[in-house]
Amino acid sequence: MFDPDIYKLYEEKEEQVFAFRCPSCKKVHYPAPMICDKCNTRRDPSNVYFSEWEKIPLQGECTLLSWTKVYALPEGYEVPYLLFGIVEFQNKIRASGRLSIERPETGMKLNARVDVVKKRGDKEIHGLIFS
């Protein structure tokens, strides 16, 4: 039977970014897969049919692995460029996001947080920011 409340899961405003731990083999994934690549356990975003995967917030200390400066920005940005980086957290999860530092250097320690990275009309888009 169709459950209209399922859409509420996707309408909720997430102001945090999560990695997900497989309930069977405990492997941590980011981004969340539909099937664990280690043990083939299925993930069900509605938590109706399969066991719930543990959410692990991606925030805190991380190490900058690589970075780039993007000059060709889409319409609507009023800055000459944006800095983006790939970091590794202490649990070995890697993620990408915006850098909010002046002079990035590979290997430097950063702090990850979730904040507004873009506005689309009245809607705020949240993402990872490293500083």
Backbone torsions as a table, in degrees:
resi	resn	phi	psi	omega
1	MET	NA	141.8	-179.6
2	PHE	-74.9	133.3	179.4
3	ASP	-114.0	108.2	-178.1
4	PRO	-66.0	-19.5	179.1
5	ASP	-69.1	-13.9	-179.6
6	ILE	-60.8	-30.0	-178.8
7	TYR	-69.8	-20.9	177.6
8	LYS	-62.0	-29.4	178.3
9	LEU	-59.7	-36.1	-175.7
10	TYR	-91.6	-12.6	179.0
11	GLU	-91.2	-17.9	-179.9
12	GLU	-64.5	141.1	-177.4
13	LYS	-88.2	109.7	178.4
14	GLU	-90.4	121.8	176.7
15	GLU	-110.2	28.9	178.9
16	GLN	-146.9	150.3	178.6
17	VAL	-109.7	136.0	-174.8
18	PHE	-124.3	146.5	161.9
19	ALA	-96.1	165.0	-177.1
20	PHE	-128.9	134.8	179.3
21	ARG	-100.7	127.6	178.3
22	CYS	-64.7	131.2	-178.9
23	PRO	-70.6	-19.0	-178.0
24	SER	-89.6	-56.6	-174.0
25	CYS	-103.6	-7.0	176.7
26	LYS	71.9	11.9	176.2
27	LYS	-69.4	138.2	179.5
28	VAL	-95.2	131.0	-177.8
29	HIS	-120.2	141.3	167.4
30	TYR	-150.6	125.4	-6.0
31	PRO	-71.3	170.6	-175.9
32	ALA	-67.9	127.4	176.3
33	PRO	-87.7	166.7	172.5
34	MET	-82.4	-26.7	178.6
35	ILE	-136.3	130.7	178.3
36	CYS	-62.1	129.3	-178.9
37	ASP	-78.1	-5.5	178.6
38	LYS	-96.4	-43.9	-174.5
39	CYS	-124.6	0.9	178.5
40	ASN	67.2	21.2	175.0
41	THR	-72.4	134.2	-179.4
42	ARG	-82.1	146.6	173.9
43	ARG	-108.5	134.3	179.8
44	ASP	-119.7	106.9	-178.3
45	PRO	-56.9	-25.6	-180.0
46	SER	-85.7	-12.0	-178.2
47	ASN	57.9	29.8	179.9
48	VAL	-94.0	-44.7	-172.3
49	TYR	-100.3	-31.9	-176.2
50	PHE	-122.7	160.8	-178.0
51	SER	-63.9	151.2	-175.0
52	GLU	-74.5	135.8	175.2
53	TRP	-87.6	139.1	-179.3
54	GLU	-71.6	133.3	176.9
55	LYS	-88.9	131.8	178.4
56	ILE	-120.3	113.8	-178.8
57	PRO	-61.9	135.2	176.2
58	LEU	-96.1	87.0	176.9
59	GLN	-148.4	163.0	176.2
60	GLY	106.3	-158.9	-174.2
61	GLU	-71.7	140.1	178.4
62	CYS	-152.1	168.0	-179.0
63	THR	-116.4	132.6	179.6
64	LEU	-76.2	120.1	-179.4
65	LEU	-94.2	-38.4	-176.8
66	SER	-158.6	155.0	178.2
67	TRP	-151.5	162.7	178.3
68	THR	-150.6	159.2	176.3
69	LYS	-110.6	124.1	-178.6
70	VAL	-106.7	118.2	179.7
71	TYR	-96.4	-31.4	-177.1
72	ALA	-85.2	80.8	-176.5
73	LEU	-92.3	151.4	176.8
74	PRO	-66.7	164.9	178.8
75	GLU	-59.2	140.6	178.2
76	GLY	110.1	-16.2	177.6
77	TYR	-88.9	133.3	-177.5
78	GLU	-109.3	30.5	177.1
79	VAL	-123.9	152.6	-178.2
80	PRO	-70.5	-27.4	-179.9
81	TYR	-160.7	166.1	173.2
82	LEU	-128.2	146.7	176.1
83	LEU	-101.0	132.5	176.8
84	PHE	-125.7	150.2	-179.9
85	GLY	-143.1	161.1	171.7
86	ILE	-113.3	128.1	-176.9
87	VAL	-123.2	163.4	173.3
88	GLU	-123.4	126.5	177.9
89	PHE	-81.3	171.5	-178.0
90	GLN	-63.7	-25.0	178.6
91	ASN	-89.1	14.6	176.0
92	LYS	74.1	6.6	174.5
93	ILE	-77.3	136.0	177.8
94	ARG	-108.1	142.3	-179.2
95	ALA	-147.8	159.2	177.2
96	SER	-115.5	157.2	179.6
97	GLY	-178.4	-174.8	-177.8
98	ARG	-84.4	140.1	175.4
99	LEU	-95.5	136.1	177.1
100	SER	-118.8	43.3	177.5
101	ILE	-124.3	156.6	-176.7
102	GLU	-76.3	-48.0	-174.9
103	ARG	-126.7	87.7	179.9
104	PRO	-71.5	145.2	176.0
105	GLU	-135.3	131.0	178.7
106	THR	-56.3	133.2	179.9
107	GLY	95.7	-10.5	-177.7
108	MET	-73.3	150.9	178.3
109	LYS	-84.5	135.2	179.7
110	LEU	-130.0	169.3	175.3
111	ASN	-117.8	128.2	-178.9
112	ALA	-97.5	139.2	175.5
113	ARG	-145.8	163.9	177.4
114	VAL	-106.7	131.0	-179.8
115	ASP	-154.3	177.6	179.0
116	VAL	-70.9	124.8	178.8
117	VAL	-108.6	-15.0	-177.9
118	LYS	-165.1	152.1	172.9
119	LYS	-118.6	131.9	177.8
120	ARG	-120.4	97.4	-173.7
121	GLY	68.3	-124.6	177.6
122	ASP	-91.0	-6.9	-174.8
123	LYS	-90.8	133.6	176.2
124	GLU	-95.1	132.4	178.0
125	ILE	-102.2	124.5	-178.7
126	HIS	-99.8	148.5	177.8
127	GLY	-161.1	-179.1	-179.5
128	LEU	-79.5	136.1	174.3
129	ILE	-127.8	130.8	-179.2
130	PHE	-110.0	130.1	179.3
131	SER	-138.1	NA	NA
